Amino acid sequence: MIVSALLTSVGINFGLCVLFFALYSILRKQPVNYNIYVPRLVAEDKSRTSYFNIGRLLPTPEWMGRAWKPTEDEILSSSGLDAVVFMRIITFSLKVFTLAGIIGVFILLPVNCTGDQLQDINFANLTSNSLDVFTISNVNNGSKRLWIHFCAVYVLTIFICYLLYYEYKYISSKRIAYFDSSKPQPHQFTILVHSIPVSAGGSISNNVQSFFMEYHPTTYLSHLVVQKTYIFSNLAMRKEVQAAFVSFKSRYGAAMALHLQQSDDPTEWVTEQAPEPHDVYWPFFSSSFMLKWILNLVVIVAYVLLTILFFIPVLIVQGLNNLSQLEVLFPFLTSILKITFVSQVVTGYLPNLLLQLFLKMTPPVMKFLSSIQGFISHSEIMRSACMKVLVLMVWNIFFANVFSGSVLNQLSFVLEPKNYPARLAVAVPAQASFFIAYVVTSGWASTSSELFRLIPLIWSLLRKPFSEPTTDEFEAPSFSYHWDIPRVLFFCLLGIIYFFLAPLILPFLLVYFCLGYIIYRNQFINVYAPKYETGGKYWPIVHNSIIFSLVLMHALAVGIFTLKRLSLASSLMFPLPVMTLLFNAYCRKRFLPIFTAFSAQRLIKKDIDDSSDPELMAEFFSKLVIAYQEPASSPLDHSTNCDSETYPLLSSTQF
Amino acid sequence: MIVSALLTSVGINFGLCVLFFALYSILRKQPVNYNIYVPRLVAEDKSRTSYFNIGRLLPTPEWMGRAWKPTEDEILSSSGLDAVVFMRIITFSLKVFTLAGIIGVFILLPVNCTGDQLQDINFANLTSNSLDVFTISNVNNGSKRLWIHFCAVYVLTIFICYLLYYEYKYISSKRIAYFDSSKPQPHQFTILVHSIPVSAGGSISNNVQSFFMEYHPTTYLSHLVVQKTYIFSNLAMRKEVQAAFVSFKSRYGAAMALHLQQSDDPTEWVTEQAPEPHDVYWPFFSSSFMLKWILNLVVIVAYVLLTILFFIPVLIVQGLNNLSQLEVLFPFLTSILKITFVSQVVTGYLPNLLLQLFLKMTPPVMKFLSSIQGFISHSEIMRSACMKVLVLMVWNIFFANVFSGSVLNQLSFVLEPKNYPARLAVAVPAQASFFIAYVVTSGWASTSSELFRLIPLIWSLLRKPFSEPTTDEFEAPSFSYHWDIPRVLFFCLLGIIYFFLAPLILPFLLVYFCLGYIIYRNQFINVYAPKYETGGKYWPIVHNSIIFSLVLMHALAVGIFTLKRLSLASSLMFPLPVMTLLFNAYCRKRFLPIFTAFSAQRLIKKDIDDSSDPELMAEFFSKLVIAYQEPASSPLDHSTNCDSETYPLLSSTQF
């Protein structure tokens, strides 16, 4: 791709961004659109209807100032810890790519330009240069200047690891503080027990009661056995399922039942952390252990197949990248393609647009796959879908593009580990121009269209003639973490990989992250209400993804320096992935347990704090015993451990 | 190798076995040898000095009857659960190889013989046939008879998996029963806490006391801070180490502190199951978290290097296998090697003997490596050494022999997974004769020399003139699980791999396991006293090793059937390793947690049982508070939670 094609793409997308921003600032001020652009304020009855004035029809930038103002604590209290984590991904990326951009643009780019391995740069007519002139491929083989790139890789790795450690520590402390400052919540005192053995002639409810009365007499409070309604069966009488929500009088009591294996048979009396009551995903309680396991395997197989077969759209996209191939396939287009502008649009803009459309279909599919895997909470489904989307994106957009993804090619690549550096070193730099265009298209324009909410806008316009004004409570939408987090992480991966290969990508990435910062902040404040809170559990996914990107960059560096006949640099690169992985192992030991469960110290302290207000706790317990009833259903079979008058006064002797 | 060479080896080894058995039955009756042959009876003062009679000089077989008689429960009570697990490995192997032997010798062997891919079998002069005539290589390519081998693989896999499930279930229940029937033991009530944070001006002992009094007030009993003596330092005053043994009033209380993360920082207040007091391995308590981690890595690197470099002795051994190569290297031997008997000894016997000698050096080296890895108990060191020896044996004796182990060859094999079946299929059948000889030499003769205890005998003969009769308590030796378990498992691997390739190995293996059954039983009764009891934790190693052998057999089958031009059989083989690994995953879920820790149900029941005898418990607690003092040392700094009069009466309301 030549520079002018890139500039065309940049121009188109920049124009789209400006257009979206302007339209947004106009449309958001029209009261008829409040449901689309400020649904949070509508749901919380905070939207103000303003009188018509001409100012409403002019684009204004004051929404940016309002998005910039709130502090992190204000976002924490209004949108939850997950939103804070998401914004910190963006600020982390900004820090990383500011340094990377400075090193890349001011040090590496001139070094690349002044080489002549591919061709001499044409300063007179800059826009006619190929983008490859600005990549590492243009540095002469064996040149001593490659040591600059070597040092740059080391510097960036150390900086990123330092930032990762700092972020992990910060977010862990935020998570603990969030827990500390929370009011008593049902899911902190409750566990889910499944695979409850059924004894002949006994009911599940009695089983549960006798088990917990025997082994947890001082901390057990109540239980609720889950029941399943068979809609199509003539037994319109409900059937008990071998699962129950068991509540305890203290968080520590719940943790004890959760972390110790309860029964000699590890497949019976299996305990799990209960999700928040509104977060429960009901369809899978009646599955047995074997059925869940089989479904898990089916989903894994389906996921692998989907990931591999995604190469078909990718192949189509790649075909568009190659003009001559297109002319062969569609000879009637030859005359049109000869027009410079059309060819530039086709090579610079169209492939990425098509890729985006295909990609947009994946999050719902992944969410569906995750939802049949047997999870019991929506937040877990979202997290699993997030990981699936991330892996699919990385495999198909990065690797498949890089390896002309035929299925056999993909498999042969995976099965020959000793060839990884060499093959990556050949294929990755060649796709640099494609990915720069990808950042501009998918990054800039897509994020701006996120602001503009094009699809909900069109949907509401289509629906208006047919829908009646409802008196239902209007609910603000929730943020789709499983789609946006993988996208942001993918751009981080691109930036880290191409940092020393094609530093030209970095300014465009920085613009993307700046746009993302303002736009997502605005959306959190105005559009998305927190629905399913995981308490920051997305950060380990982010951390692992960045570590993977780093190690991939190191593997590339090894291959590139070998290709460029500087094998000493290649060998000296080996300690870096080793140190990175050791650092990752340390972080897993030091921080990851905090994201799985809270420590005994923390739980006991919180329980002691609660005991200072007995009436509040008594009221809380009276609500706890019915917190997990299925919504809009007949009363479940449940029993409590004690009468309402004897709710315990928590004191330290009780533990 | 031709049949006569094998018969020579069989003859030599059989003769050696008979010789060892005869010598054993004579020597064991001489009172001067009681220390070597019946040290258990000596240590327990049960040996009877008999008067001299001529019968003492004749070989008699009644020791075999005495070894056969005891039941499993008697072995359990006299030698511990680990000895029972070891004997069950042998009985498991006997069951497997009885069925395998029947299928192999009566069905597969005739099928192999009647083929003529390599050569027609010479019935007239059977001993002049090459051993390869009896392997699968002799079946014609593309023959339909290969389906018999295919079915044999399926049948054996299903049978082994069924047996594995049954054994895992049996040993799990034995482990739980062993725990149930045990008296109160210090290590059941104690945990080890390390990485204790030091606050300025406070002592570690006060830290521990205040932490456990605050968070475990009802269950905490006492603690003992570990101290380190610096022998060479002029501060002959001892230094406190950031580790302590903390004892609780109930097993459940100890389990609660063990399984929940205690502190917000997962690298502080790290809890671990305490070993039995005599099992503690003291040198590593003063290491910090980082030092232990670094040592761990150093050991792993050293182990990998050792394993790879072990090919040097293997190469020497292989050289002996090839007569012509020898004649080139040592031309002066040419005339000697022409003698048939000498050449048969050199090819059939000498290589294995040398290999055995090299192998005998590995367990002490592995035990040393494990002991610097940072473990805190001897039993853990033994288990880790067992796994190291097993992996080294499998890699170097099996794979390296099979791949003419040069280092580059080994690495290139590992790094090309898609070639595994093909390369295995070419190389493994060719080594069949070597391994049949290996079974006969290493299996038969080495196990018989275990009975004969040649090295302790020679050692005591050499030491006699110099040692004075001591009044020290004579201690019986303990069984070296880290050497014998890998050996038995290696023979299982050989049998499973060569089952359908060279069934001729199976009768020899069966003889080995029968010998082993009698010999090891005899040794457990008479020689080895139980020292470090793991409670059956060796069985998961056995299970994993058998699963690995099965999957290796499946990979071989895929390669062999492809080589033999029966690709349908190759493809139909693929479900088998998948099903085997799924079965393994199920077993890990169903049984492995029992080997890590006991369930809450079990601990609470045992605590309630104890509470029926308060005086016994009071006496036990008074011994518990000093149980972990270092032997022969000055009193450690310790403090107890309560005075001797207030040892709690355990009742159910205390939990």
Interface residues (C-beta under 8 A of the other chain):
Chain A: I176 E214 Y215 P217 T218 A255 M256 A257 H259 L260 Q261 Q262 S263 D264 D265 P266 T267 W269 W293 L297 S412 L415 E416 P417 K418 L582 Y586 K589 R590 F591 L592 P593 I594 A597 S599 A600 Q601 R602 I604 S652 T653 F655
Chain B: I176 E214 Y215 H216 P217 T218 A255 M256 A257 H259 L260 Q261 Q262 S263 D264 D265 P266 T267 W269 W293 L297 S412 L415 E416 P417 K418 L582 Y586 K589 R590 F591 L592 P593 I594 A597 S599 A600 Q601 R602 I604 S652 T653 F655
